[in-house]
Amino acid sequence: MSTVPNTNILIVDDDERNLMALQELLQSPMQNLVLASSGEEALRHVLRDDFAVILLDVRMPGLDGFATAKLIRECKRSRHTPIMFLTAVSEDVSSMFRGYQAGAVDYMIKPLIPEVLKSKIAVFVELHNKNATLAGEIAERKLVEERLRESQENLRALATHLQSVREEEQTRIAREIHDELGQALTGLKMDLTWLASRLPAGQKPLINKTTSMFQLMDNTIQAVRRIASGLRPEVLDEVGVAAAIAWQAREFQKRTGIRCKAALPTDDLALGAEKSTAVFRIFQEVLTNVARHANATRVDILMQLDAETLVLQVQDNGNGISETDIHSPKSLGLLGMRERVLPFGGTIEVTGRSGAGTKVVVSVPVR
């Protein structure tokens, strides 16, 4: 734990006897007393150091207490430093008011009562020390928050990079499956066709076998196409995100039996590869959640361009997501969707009502 440094107290008086008396009275191991015999000297100290309290004589040659206090208040460093005026004569109300206007927080008449003076200074010293401790804690907390923010930004950048690498890898694998494996299966089918055409008409067992092989070959080719499209739909790269969403909606309807009604733009949105991929993957995740949790029979899809922002809205008629699930840290699917649009300045809004379905609205700036 850090120790509290000695507290500075500035004593300003043109009478050396008063300075010595105050120094003797306030001397303490935890207090560093700084003496000044004029307003000008006091200002030089104020510009260099911080003080818990300033004891300022009113009647001084040159800069008097009022002028010195005003200048102290104009310095940024000492703007809020408490100033106690000390005077040897009883001041009238107007003079005291002038002192408070100059920035004084207290007004004491000489001869001073030691116990009263010590008590008042102790209050200011304690307040100064607490403020210093609080300032240290605030600075430490800001440092921790800054490091946490940097860590979050690094993690987000890493997640974005991993998603990009994953998409590139899926694209490569999909292309190799489609090209290499697809071509090999097509070649096998051509060879099988050649072989079947040369079988004698009386070889029914062989003809039946080749027929079943044709069926198996066709099923395998369809499976290869389905797997390649699942990894990276060709339509997303060739036609655009709207066509890819329409294709995915049709595939989802075939696979689940849940009706999908899509209202999509016909023109190319020029969204860019990364944004198109993010929107498409979010749409896939939304459909996955509908199939797993919604118990829905219908999904309405709306995509439109609104003031340079692409808006994708997906509404189902299922159970309806709860507020608890929306904000739950365990809802990794929703968290992943939000992270996908965050690098582009996009947003995702998820709302649901019990028995009335769930609505997901994705907004991504086009430029």
Secondary structure, 3 states (H helix, E strand, C coil): CCCCCCEEEEEECCCHHHHHHHHHHHCECCEEEEEECCHHHHHHHHHHCCCCEEEEECCCCCCCHHHHHHHHHHCCCCCCCCEEEEECCCCCHHHHHHHHHHCCCEEEECCCCHHHHHHHHHHHHHHHHHHHHHHHHHHHHHHHHHHHHHHHHHHHHHHHHHHHHHHHHHHHHHHHHHHHHHHHHHHHHHHHHHHHHCCCCCCHHHHHHHHHHHHHHHHHHHHHHHHHHHHCCHHHHHCCHHHHHHHHHHHHHHHHCCEEEEECCCCCCCCCHHHHHHHHHHHHHHHHHHHHHHCCCEEEEEEEEECCEEEEEEEECCCCCCHHHHCCCCCHHHHHHHHHHHHHCCEEEEEEECCCEEEEEEEEECC
